[in-house]
Amino acid sequence: MGRRGGGGLVMRSDGVLCEMWIGLSQGPGVAATAPLGPHFTDCISRDQVTFQCWWNPGDFHNLSAPGAVRVFYLKKDSPTSDWKECPEYIHSNRECYFDANHTSIWITYCMQLRSQNNVTYPNDKCFTVENIVRPDPPVSLNWTLLNISPSGLSYDVMVNWESPPSADVRGGWMRLEYQIQYRERNATSWEALEMQKQTQQTIYGLHTGKEYEVHIHCRMPAFKHFGEFSESIFIQVTKVPNKESTLTLMLVLVFGVVGFLIVIMLVVISQQHRLMMILFPPVPAPKIKGIDPELLKKGKLDELNFILSGGGMGGLPAYAPDFYQDEPWVEFIEVDADADAGEKEDNQSSDTQRLLALPQPVSHHMNKGCSNAISFPDDDSGRASCYDPDLPDQDTLMLMGTLLPGQPEDEEASFDVTERAPAPERSERLLVQTQTGGPQTWVNTDFYAQVSNVMPSGGVVLSPGQQLRIQENTSATEVETQKKGKEPDGSKDTEEKKQKELQFQLLVVDPERSGYTTESNTQQTSTPPSSPIPGEGYQSILPQPAEAKPAATAEDNQSPYILPDSPQSQFFAPVADYTVVQEVDSQHSLLLNPPPRQSPPPCLPQHPLKALPAMPIGYITPDMLGNLSP
Amino acid sequence: MRRVWFAVLALVYLEHLELSMKVGTAPICAYGQAGCHILSLADFFDRVIQQSSRMHGISSDLHSEFEQYFFPSKNSIGKRKCHTYGILTPDDKENAQRLGREELTEVILRLLEAWGDPLSQLYWSMSQDQNQDFNHYSSNKALEISDMVHELRDGVEKMAEKMKLLGVLGNTVSYISPESLVPSSALSFYKQGEFNSLDHHDLLYCFRRDSNKVKNYLQILKCTTLPGLDC
């Protein structure tokens, strides 16, 4: 808006004439046709004690001569006041200076420009002095470094100053509030901090390496106008060379690594035993009850033989010294006192035969298939978990039978043991017997095999048992089959016993293959492919039909099991791939036939089993119970 | 006889007034009664000066808002006299500093006393006239300064008492109400016809000026009584 300000007279409702001053606003860029006359540019007081006014002649350059324009003022401190001329001219500045005697606060002043002829130029300027106060800038601006951040990138600075000497702050005549502004050297805009009544301020977060420019100005509180800015000061903090910091960093790193190593060492040392167990699991050494473990070490076979063969004391003492007092869980290989030495020389027969009590006069129960024999309170019970072909007496057999509920007591029936007189009374065996002539492979399904199906002919189809199948079913079925062929078994057995070599045919339906393969080596027993049950690896158990009693030869496989005699391990793998819980001993350990995938039993050195190891009668200690998956 | 009676009554009344004022203005905590926090004179000054600064600030804000709302084009200068014209006040630094503490205190008290009523009426008037948005939004400021002026007056009186106790202030400070110097109805002084926004403006301008005076006088009083770091 380019309108000129001007005074005017307004009649109020009560009839009083008032002077209304409309603004002296000169908008930008409006073409004012009327020339601009002399006018006041500004009136300022620095200390609220004196003040000055400056004027400008405007477009009338002829009025710039000193004295061409006169300044008059009206001080409205009484109703009878009138216009007076400027008390002090400073023509060089076109300034009118009012000293302390002519200055009064809280009283309205009106300034007027007049020409020589008392022609009043318009645009009076009216004000009160306290409203035109612009204090001088503060002095003695300086800064001190407060701190540097640990990274060395930023720092804080305390800026100090003093109030301008012209402002009488000491006397209480003026109060000031200050404002600091700062900017980076090359920036265009200033950052203003908040108003401060004290003469110091902290600037936070300046960056090292950059140069900052700081200046300050002040004003009276609750008034509008700031004074001029002070001279700028420059703040710069350069980055401290990082030698110390790198050194400390190196030290920290070294100490950290050393500490870490120490911790690792401590861990290793404290957990030494466990680590050793993990990394180098202990190989169980043979432990024979009553025999000093020292003798079982390498190179002492003679002494061992001596002892085992009776030694000078007639064999092992009845109550053998307990060499394993501190290992209560130790399983022992039960050594029969009256074992003769013949067993060891009997190398011709396969161990499996011996284990299965095939017709060898195996008289003692050294069971190489057992790495761990369960140590029951009484000596006899140790045999129960192993293949124990040598059950010389019925007692043990019965014991074994009781211990192995699912197991047919008839294991002896499958054994070619001559002394198996009471064998016929047993139910048919459900043992898996390996072919003796063949590779020394045998299936670890001695006592349990899951019955997967019952054939219409009455036979029972066993499954190799990938997992621990339902033992109850198995045993039930076994019992059933046991009962079935109970009677005829007797005759069978006796015939079997005559046979040296038992040839069995295994009907294995490979689960991988669709069909099934029959494995038979030598003479085939009557193993009619019972029922090609597809898709399942199983052993088809030939029933022991009472009616079907072909020739004895055909009853080779009295055992309802048909065993694979091929060395193909993959048959064996599924066949015996389960663990049967046989018993829970007094220490709440489970007596199992562990899956034979575990470490091959060390006590079968003569039997490099390709597939499954001999059935290591294992057990699970109570603390491993948790790992047992049903 | 009547005159005598009248004089006696007047005397009694004045005495009563004086007594009551004395009792009424007796400082509560000057003697450090139990449960009362003793204020030092410096504390008194700080509080009072702080209060007067605030009061002046709010009145300035109110005045400038008023101007912006009603006279947006130019800062207008109040033309009318203020109703406190009767109170003689020092108008420059020399005079103010030359004036004794007692007179200065008296001036302060007079000024504060003179503004109690007008401000209350201003607030009342503004709150009545809710048509104006300005009144609606700014009436709380009017209320605030109205309260403050009363508080400040009480505070300055207490401070004067304390100063008297401390001996820095003579006993010549009178408690005569400045009503004699001020028109009885201050508001009517500003009122021309209906009390409207224009009248508000004059009143606000005058109060702004007078609150600045009070602030400055208090500052001078402090710095002459307790020259210290803050001065």
Chai-1 contact restraints between the chains, C-beta under 6 A:
chainA,res_idxA,chainB,res_idxB,connection_type,confidence,min_distance_angstrom,max_distance_angstrom,comment,restraint_id
A,S13,B,G193,contact,1.0,0.0,6.0,A-B,restraint_1
A,D14,B,Q192,contact,1.0,0.0,6.0,A-B,restraint_2
A,C18,B,K79,contact,1.0,0.0,6.0,A-B,restraint_3
A,G23,B,S73,contact,1.0,0.0,6.0,A-B,restraint_4
A,G23,B,K74,contact,1.0,0.0,6.0,A-B,restraint_5
A,V49,B,K93,contact,1.0,0.0,6.0,A-B,restraint_6
A,S104,B,D91,contact,1.0,0.0,6.0,A-B,restraint_7
A,S104,B,D92,contact,1.0,0.0,6.0,A-B,restraint_8
A,I105,B,D91,contact,1.0,0.0,6.0,A-B,restraint_9
A,I105,B,D92,contact,1.0,0.0,6.0,A-B,restraint_10
A,W106,B,D91,contact,1.0,0.0,6.0,A-B,restraint_11
A,W106,B,R209,contact,1.0,0.0,6.0,A-B,restraint_12
A,T108,B,I77,contact,1.0,0.0,6.0,A-B,restraint_13
A,C126,B,I77,contact,1.0,0.0,6.0,A-B,restraint_14
A,R170,B,C231,contact,1.0,0.0,6.0,A-B,restraint_15
A,G171,B,C223,contact,1.0,0.0,6.0,A-B,restraint_16
A,G172,B,Q219,contact,1.0,0.0,6.0,A-B,restraint_17
A,G172,B,I220,contact,1.0,0.0,6.0,A-B,restraint_18
A,G172,B,C223,contact,1.0,0.0,6.0,A-B,restraint_19
A,G172,B,C231,contact,1.0,0.0,6.0,A-B,restraint_20
A,W173,B,K93,contact,1.0,0.0,6.0,A-B,restraint_21
A,A222,B,H56,contact,1.0,0.0,6.0,A-B,restraint_22
A,A222,B,G57,contact,1.0,0.0,6.0,A-B,restraint_23
A,A222,B,S60,contact,1.0,0.0,6.0,A-B,restraint_24
